[in-house]
Amino acid sequence: MKKTILIAAALALCTTGLYAADKTIAVVNGQKITREELTKKLWWQYGAQALSEAIDEKLLLDEAARLGIKADQKELDARFANLEAGYTDKAQFEKNLASVGWTPAELRDLLRRQMLIRAAVMADARLQVTDADAKAFFDKNKEKLGAPESAKLSQIFVNTKAEADDAYLALSAGADFAKLSALKSTDANLKKNNGSLGQISRGMLLPDIEKEIFALKPGQYTKAIPTGNGFSIFRVEELKPGQEASFEKLKEDIKATLLNQAIAQKLPELAAELRQKAKIEIVK
């Protein structure tokens, strides 16, 4: 659906102001690129796909109407507000929409159509995810759903083994890890953040490195370890034990995920069925 939005937005941007199709929108080494030229290019690349999706949308909306489905206004308002909340203010949100040729009203209409299509697929395929379905998924994926053990790490990164060994000796003599990383690390972010890497979960690092790190206690650090194009020393600042996943906490999220997967699978199937029954004429 996101890809459809991007295609539609690109085509809408180029067809806005249709009567000024020859308007120059860029100049490259003195050569003009016109709106018409860009529109033709986009149509050549995306037109067939966009047309096919537009046909499917019409058919699915007709099916929603046949089933008497209406979009819930409260849900529509909530979805719109959620998108708007991603921006600093309403003006910035509307400016971003306008940059691709959209208005808030058009976005609302898009959300309304998505809701109708989603409901039509659910009704037609009689889709329903039960607590039992969610529990079966949870039991199968329990280990993946839990929070893994994690460590808050700091790092010193240098180019050579000799530099890393010197840093290790300095630490052994009582040097402050954060200050030493800020002074000696060749990585700009480590210098800026006094070596802090933040929280790293088990499974994010290479197995050999991870084995050494999670064998440490808070306050301890590794010897020089080859990492990338250099060598690192890691210090464990804090350890957090893993947490088992809770079915009750995750149940609704799992049900929503399973339902979305089912809808994504059934939508093209329903569209194909509706195409078989429909009279579609492509006007060239």
N, C-alpha and C positions, 0 to 999 in steps of 0.2 A: 504493500500500500504506500509506503514511504517513497518507493521508486516512482510510482504513478504520480504522486504529488510533485516530485521534482521535474518529471517530464512535462506535466501540465503547466507548472510554473514557468518553465523555460519557454514553452510555446506561447503561453499567455504574455510573457514579457515581450516577445518579439512581435506579437500580433496586436499589442496595445497601440492604439493610434494607427489603425489600419489605413487611413487615408493619407498617411505620411510614410508609406512603405519604403520610399527611397531615402529616408532620413539617415544621415551619416551617424554611426554610433562609435566609430573608432577610426583612427588614421595611423597607418603603419608605413613609415618611410615615405610619407607623402601620398600613399595609396589609401583610398577610402574603403571602409567596410560598411555597407548599408544594412539597415534593418531587414530589408527584403532578402539580401544575400544570406544573412544569418538565419532568417526564417526558413528559407529553402533548405539550408544545410541541416537544420534541426529536424525539419519534416522528413528529409531523406534518411536521417539516422534513426529517428524515433517515431515518425508518423504512423507506420503500420502497427507498431506495438500500441501506441496511444489510441489509435482507432479501434483496435481489437478490444482493448480494455474499456473503452467508452461504450462499445456495443454490449459487452458483458454487464457493465454497470446499469445500462438501460433495462436490460432483461431482468436483472436481479431486483431493481427498484420496482419494476412492473409486478414481479412475483410478490414483493413485500406489500404492494398495494392490493393485490388479489387476496392476500392472506389477512388484510385489514390491519397490518402492523403500523403503529405510530411511534415516532421517536419520543422518548421521555424527555421533557423540557428540562427537568432538574439535572438529569444525567448529562444532557447536552451542555448546559451552563457549567457544570463541574468540569467537563473535558476542556471546554474553552478556557476556563479560568486556570486550569492546570498548565495549559500552553502559555498563557499570558504571564503566569507566575515565573516563567523562566527568564524574564527580562527585568531590567531595573525599574522600568515604569511603563505605563500604557503607551506613551508617546513613542518610546523606543520600539515597542512591540509592533505598533502600527507602521512605523517607519520601515522596519524589517520586512513586513508584509508588502508594503508598497514597492520595495526595491525589486520584488519579483512580480509586480503587477497584480497583487491580491489586495482585497479589502477585508476588514473583520467580518463583514456580512458574508462574503464568499467563503471564508474559512469556516464560519458557522454552518453554512450550507453543506460544505464538504464533510464536516463531522456528522451532520444529520444524515447524510446519505450513507456514510460508513456504518452508522448505527442501524439504519434500516436494512442494509445488506447483511450485516452480521446477524440481526434478528431473523431475517428470512432464511438464512442458511441453517440456523439453529432450529427453526420451526420445521423446515422441510425435511431435515435429516433427523429430527427428534433428538437433538444432541442434549445430553445431560451428564454431568460428572457428579457422581455420588461420593459420600464420605468413604465408602469402601474402595472406590477407584483411587481416591487420594491416598488412602492407607496402603494400598498395594504398591503404589509408586514410591511412597515414603519408605516402606520396608525394603524395597529393592535398592534404593539409593541413599539409605540412611547415612552411610559413611561420608558420602559426598556432600550431603546437606548440612552436616555438622560444621562447627567452626574449628579449624585445625589449630594446633599449637602454634604460637607465634612468638617472635622475639623483637624487641626494640633494639636496633643495632646502630653502631657508629662504625665508620670505616676510614682508614688511611690508605690512599692509593698513590703509588709511585711507579716510576718507569722501570726501575731495575731491582734485582734481588739485593744488591749491595745497599741501596737506599732503604729498602724494606727492613733489612737486618739492622741498619743503623737506627731506624725508628723503633724497632723492637728493643734494642739496647737502651734507648732513651726512656722508653716506657718502663723497662725493668728498673731503671734508676730513679723512677718516680715522676717522670714527665707527665703532664696533663694531656690526656688523649685528645680532647676536643681542641686544645690550643695547638697541639702538634699536627693534627690533621689540617687545621686552618693554615698552618705555616708550611707544611711539607707536601700536602696532597697536590697532585698535578691536575686533578679534576676540579673545574671551576665551581660546581655545585657543592662539592664537599668542602672546599675552602669557605664558601659563602655560609654554609650551614654548620660549620665547626665539626664536619664529619658525620652529621646525623643522617641516617637513612630512613628513619621512621620505623613503623611496625612491618615486619616481614613474616608472612605465614609460611609454615612448613609446606614444601612442595614448590615454592617459588624460586629456589636456588638450585644450583647443580648438586647432585647427591653427595659428592665428596666434600664440598664446601659446607653443605647443610649438616652433614654428619659431625663435622668439627664444631660448628657453631652451637648446635643444640646439645652438645656434650658439656658445654660451659655453664657456669653459674653466673648470675648477674655480677658485673664488675670485672669478670675475667675476659681475656682477649686471646686470639689465636696467634700463632707464629705467622711468618710471611707465607702467603698462599698465592700461587699463580692465578691471576684473573684477567681475562681479556689480553690486552697488550702490555700488561704490567704485573705488579704484585700488590696484594692487599693484606692489611691486618684488620680483623673485625673484633669489635668489643661488644659484648652483650650488656645492655643497660637494664633490660627488664625481660622477664619471661612470663608469658601467659599460657596457662594450660588450655588444651583443646576442650571444646564443649560439645556434648552430644546434641544432635538435633532433636527438637521437641515437635511432635506431630501436631499438637494443639496450636502451637504458635505458627506453624507453617501450613496448616490445613487449607486455609482460604487461598493462599498464594499458589499452592499446588493445584487446587481445583481450577483457579483462573488460568494457570499455565496449560493444564491439560485441555481445558475448553478451547483456548486459543489455538492449540495445536490441531484439535479436531476440526475447528472452523476452517483453518488454513488448508486442511486436507480436503474437506468437503466442498469448499467454495468453487474450485474449478470444475468439480464433478457436476455440481448443480448448474453452473453456467453452461457446460457442455450439453446437459439435458435440455435446458431452455433454448439453446441454439437449434437443437434438432426440431423443436416445435415451432420456432419462429420463422417469419418471413423477413430475411435480411437482404437488402439491396445496396451494393456498393456503387455509388455514383462517381464516375471518373470524369 
